[in-house]
Amino acid sequence: MRKKQAAIIAILCGIVIFFLKMAAFFVSNSVALLSDALESIINIMASGLMFFSISISERDPDQNHEYGHQKIEDISCLLEGVLVIMAALFIINTAISRISSPNYLLELNLGIVISIFATGINLSVSFILLRTAKKTGSAALEGDSKHLMSDVISSIGVWIGLIFSQLTSLTFIDSLLAFMVAIFVMKIGFDLIFKSSHSLMDSSCVNEEKMITTILRRHKYRFIDFHDLKTRRSGNCVFAELHLSVNSSLTIKEAHDLTDHLENEVKKTCSKINLIIHVEPRDPPT
């Protein structure tokens, strides 16, 4: 599945889920289910942001963005993390209001059943986004997938809290579980911010560096050594550069052909790596 298709599915399903969760609130009069429904608005906004960032990231490089537009996916992932934390704070606020203003519940069982159906859709979309993210390396899709998963977890916490409150008449259990869910959801948000910040700050790509090193070592008889290997990630692309020491007796064409060959070998192994090799002539060791 392509990235845009996955993003459109997330937006459409998000709208359906919102209306289902609002229906769950209307039949149950549960403020917990209302908070769950209102949180879906954030999910729709996040999915819209994801679609926008993917649309921009797929543009070809231009005069002002010669390395492409993939970084916007990392920015989207960062904003997703902020939205997840906002959702967690909203859950905490709802839990506090539940303690101070308990409300009379109506058809709670029906409300929970509707909410379970909506959450099942949410879980399915989350898996679709995660699978597509792994295939395409999209940071935006991964961020939205984890955002939706945090919503699934918060919904489960809401159900457990409501059932416990109904069975025991201890309303504080509902709020306590809501706090626990909010803390877990907040951790997901901070994880997204941490990961996207690493990418935005051009952290090294360890796995890709190992891959490049392995390929070069297979051809070590053709050059003296290599050094200063540097990598950085931009969306689903990795930009790499290194210095290659070659025999000073090589002609410019021979050195150029060698670097072309090595760059193509890396590209064949991983098409998302863009490697640039700087040649340095050196007398072979005696």
C-alpha positions as CSV (number, residue, x, y, z in Angstrom):
1,M,0.0,0.0,0.0
2,R,1.3,3.5,-0.9
3,K,1.8,6.1,1.8
4,K,-0.9,8.5,0.5
5,Q,-3.5,5.6,0.4
6,A,-2.7,4.7,4.0
7,A,-3.1,8.3,5.1
8,I,-6.5,8.7,3.4
9,I,-7.7,5.5,5.1
10,A,-6.6,6.9,8.4
11,I,-8.5,10.2,7.8
12,L,-11.7,8.5,6.7
13,C,-11.7,5.9,9.4
14,G,-10.9,8.6,12.0
15,I,-14.1,10.5,11.0
16,V,-16.2,7.3,11.3
17,I,-14.6,6.4,14.7
18,F,-15.4,9.9,16.0
19,F,-19.1,9.6,15.2
20,L,-19.2,6.0,16.7
21,K,-17.6,7.2,19.9
22,M,-20.0,10.2,20.1
23,A,-22.9,7.7,19.7
24,A,-21.4,5.7,22.6
25,F,-21.4,8.9,24.7
26,F,-25.0,9.8,23.8
27,V,-26.4,6.3,24.8
28,S,-24.4,6.1,28.0
29,N,-24.0,9.7,29.2
30,S,-20.4,8.7,30.3
31,V,-18.0,11.6,30.5
32,A,-15.2,9.0,30.1
33,L,-16.6,8.0,26.7
34,L,-17.1,11.6,25.8
35,S,-13.4,12.3,26.5
36,D,-12.5,9.3,24.3
37,A,-14.7,10.7,21.5
38,L,-13.2,14.2,21.7
39,E,-9.7,12.7,21.6
40,S,-10.6,11.3,18.2
41,I,-10.8,14.9,16.9
42,I,-7.0,15.2,17.7
43,N,-6.5,11.9,15.8
44,I,-8.3,13.3,12.7
45,M,-6.2,16.5,12.9
46,A,-3.0,14.3,13.2
47,S,-4.0,12.2,10.2
48,G,-4.6,15.3,8.2
49,L,-1.2,16.6,9.2
50,M,0.3,13.2,8.2
51,F,-1.3,13.3,4.7
52,F,-0.1,16.9,4.2
53,S,3.5,16.0,5.2
54,I,3.5,12.9,3.0
55,S,2.3,14.9,0.0
56,I,5.1,17.5,0.5
57,S,7.8,14.8,1.1
58,E,7.1,13.0,-2.2
59,R,7.8,16.2,-4.2
60,D,11.0,16.0,-6.4
61,P,14.0,18.1,-5.2
62,D,13.9,21.7,-6.4
63,Q,16.3,24.6,-6.5
64,N,15.6,25.6,-2.9
65,H,15.5,22.0,-1.6
66,E,18.2,20.1,-3.5
67,Y,18.2,17.2,-1.0
68,G,14.4,16.8,-1.3
69,H,11.5,17.4,1.1
70,Q,11.6,14.3,3.3
71,K,12.5,16.2,6.5
72,I,8.8,17.3,6.7
73,E,7.9,13.8,7.8
74,D,10.2,14.1,10.8
75,I,8.5,17.5,11.6
76,S,5.1,15.8,11.3
77,C,6.3,13.0,13.6
78,L,7.4,15.6,16.1
79,L,4.0,17.4,16.0
80,E,2.3,14.0,16.4
81,G,4.2,13.5,19.6
82,V,3.0,16.9,20.9
83,L,-0.6,16.0,20.0
84,V,-0.3,12.6,21.8
85,I,0.9,14.5,24.9
86,M,-2.0,16.9,24.6
87,A,-4.4,13.9,24.5
88,A,-2.8,12.6,27.6
89,L,-3.3,15.9,29.4
90,F,-6.9,15.9,28.2
91,I,-7.4,12.4,29.8
92,I,-5.9,13.7,33.1
93,N,-8.2,16.7,33.1
94,T,-11.2,14.5,32.4
95,A,-10.2,12.2,35.3
96,I,-10.1,15.1,37.7
97,S,-13.5,16.4,36.5
98,R,-14.9,12.9,37.0
99,I,-13.8,12.9,40.7
100,S,-15.4,16.3,41.4
101,S,-18.5,15.9,39.3
102,P,-19.7,12.3,39.0
103,N,-22.5,11.9,36.5
104,Y,-25.5,9.5,36.2
105,L,-24.9,6.7,33.6
106,L,-27.5,5.5,31.2
107,E,-27.0,2.5,28.8
108,L,-23.4,2.0,29.8
109,N,-23.1,-1.6,28.4
110,L,-24.3,-0.5,24.9
111,G,-22.0,2.5,25.0
112,I,-19.0,0.2,25.8
113,V,-20.0,-2.2,23.0
114,I,-20.1,0.7,20.5
115,S,-16.8,2.0,21.8
116,I,-15.2,-1.5,21.4
117,F,-16.3,-1.6,17.8
118,A,-14.8,1.9,17.1
119,T,-11.6,0.9,18.8
120,G,-11.3,-2.3,16.8
121,I,-11.3,-0.1,13.6
122,N,-8.7,2.2,15.3
123,L,-6.5,-0.8,16.0
124,S,-6.8,-2.1,12.4
125,V,-5.8,1.3,11.0
126,S,-2.9,1.5,13.4
127,F,-1.6,-1.9,12.1
128,I,-2.1,-0.8,8.5
129,L,-0.1,2.4,9.0
130,L,2.7,0.6,10.9
131,R,3.0,-2.1,8.2
132,T,3.2,0.6,5.5
133,A,5.6,2.7,7.6
134,K,8.0,-0.3,7.8
135,K,7.8,-0.9,4.1
136,T,8.3,2.7,3.1
137,G,10.4,4.0,6.0
138,S,7.9,6.8,6.6
139,A,8.4,8.6,9.9
140,A,5.0,10.3,9.5
141,L,3.1,7.0,9.1
142,E,4.9,5.5,12.1
143,G,4.1,8.5,14.2
144,D,0.4,8.4,13.3
145,S,0.4,4.6,13.9
146,K,1.7,5.0,17.4
147,H,-0.7,7.9,18.0
148,L,-3.7,5.7,17.1
149,M,-2.2,2.9,19.3
150,S,-2.1,5.3,22.2
151,D,-5.8,6.0,21.6
152,V,-6.6,2.3,21.6
153,I,-4.8,1.9,25.0
154,S,-6.6,4.9,26.5
155,S,-10.0,3.4,25.3
156,I,-9.2,0.1,27.0
157,G,-8.4,2.0,30.2
158,V,-11.7,3.8,29.9
159,W,-13.7,0.5,29.6
160,I,-11.9,-1.1,32.5
161,G,-12.5,2.0,34.7
162,L,-16.2,2.2,33.8
163,I,-16.8,-1.6,34.4
164,F,-15.0,-1.4,37.8
165,S,-17.0,1.7,38.8
166,Q,-20.2,0.0,37.8
167,L,-19.4,-3.2,39.7
168,T,-17.9,-1.7,42.8
169,S,-19.5,1.8,43.0
170,L,-15.9,3.1,43.7
171,T,-15.7,6.0,41.3
172,F,-12.1,6.8,42.2
173,I,-11.0,3.5,40.4
174,D,-12.2,5.0,37.1
175,S,-10.1,8.1,37.6
176,L,-7.1,6.2,38.9
177,L,-7.0,4.0,35.8
178,A,-7.4,7.1,33.6
179,F,-4.3,8.6,35.2
180,M,-2.3,5.4,34.6
181,V,-3.4,5.3,31.0
182,A,-2.5,9.0,30.6
183,I,1.0,8.4,31.8
184,F,1.5,5.6,29.4
185,V,0.1,7.6,26.5
186,M,2.4,10.5,27.5
187,K,5.4,8.2,27.3
188,I,4.4,7.3,23.7
189,G,4.3,11.1,22.9
190,F,7.7,11.7,24.4
191,D,9.2,8.7,22.5
192,L,7.9,10.2,19.2
193,I,9.4,13.6,20.0
194,F,12.7,12.0,21.0
195,K,12.9,9.9,17.8
196,S,12.0,12.7,15.4
197,S,14.3,15.1,17.1
198,H,17.2,12.7,16.5
199,S,16.4,12.7,12.8
200,L,16.0,16.5,12.7
201,M,19.4,16.9,14.4
202,D,21.1,14.6,11.7
203,S,22.0,11.8,14.1
204,S,24.1,9.0,12.5
205,C,22.4,6.0,10.9
206,V,24.2,3.1,12.6
207,N,22.6,0.3,10.6
208,E,23.3,1.9,7.3
209,E,26.9,2.7,8.2
210,K,27.4,-1.0,9.0
211,M,25.9,-1.9,5.7
212,I,28.2,0.5,3.7
213,T,31.2,-0.7,5.7
214,T,30.4,-4.4,4.9
215,I,30.0,-3.6,1.1
216,L,33.3,-1.6,1.0
217,R,35.2,-4.4,2.7
218,R,34.2,-6.8,0.0
219,H,36.0,-4.5,-2.5
220,K,39.0,-3.6,-0.3
221,Y,41.5,-5.0,-2.8
222,R,40.6,-2.1,-5.1
223,F,41.6,0.8,-2.8
224,I,43.9,1.5,0.1
225,D,41.3,2.4,2.8
226,F,38.3,4.6,3.5
227,H,37.5,7.0,6.4
228,D,35.3,9.8,7.6
229,L,32.1,7.9,6.9
230,K,29.1,10.2,7.8
231,T,25.4,9.5,7.5
232,R,22.2,11.3,8.2
233,R,18.5,10.5,7.7
234,S,15.9,12.6,5.9
235,G,12.5,11.0,6.0
236,N,12.9,7.6,4.5
237,C,16.2,8.5,2.7
238,V,19.7,8.2,4.1
239,F,22.5,10.5,2.8
240,A,26.0,9.2,3.3
241,E,29.5,10.4,2.4
242,L,33.0,9.1,2.9
243,H,36.6,9.6,1.8
244,L,38.2,6.9,-0.2
245,S,42.0,6.6,-0.5
246,V,43.1,5.1,-3.8
247,N,46.5,4.4,-5.4
248,S,47.9,7.6,-6.8
249,S,48.8,5.8,-10.0
250,L,45.1,5.5,-11.0
251,T,43.8,7.8,-13.7
252,I,40.9,10.2,-13.0
253,K,38.7,7.9,-15.1
254,E,39.7,4.8,-13.3
255,A,39.1,6.5,-9.9
256,H,35.8,7.8,-11.1
257,D,34.7,4.3,-12.4
258,L,35.7,2.8,-9.0
259,T,33.6,5.2,-7.0
260,D,30.6,4.8,-9.4
261,H,30.9,1.0,-9.0
262,L,31.0,1.3,-5.2
263,E,28.1,3.8,-5.0
264,N,26.0,1.5,-7.3
265,E,26.8,-1.5,-5.1
266,V,25.5,0.3,-2.1
267,K,22.4,1.5,-4.0
268,K,21.6,-2.0,-5.1
269,T,21.7,-3.2,-1.5
270,C,19.6,-0.4,-0.2
271,S,18.0,1.9,-2.7
272,K,17.3,4.6,0.0
273,I,21.0,5.3,0.6
274,N,22.5,8.1,-1.4
275,L,26.3,7.7,-1.1
276,I,28.8,10.3,-2.3
277,I,32.5,9.3,-2.3
278,H,35.4,11.7,-2.2
279,V,38.6,10.3,-3.7
280,E,42.0,10.9,-2.2
281,P,45.1,9.8,-4.1
282,R,47.8,8.2,-1.9
283,D,51.0,6.3,-2.5
284,P,50.5,2.6,-1.4
285,P,52.3,1.5,1.7
286,T,55.6,0.0,1.1
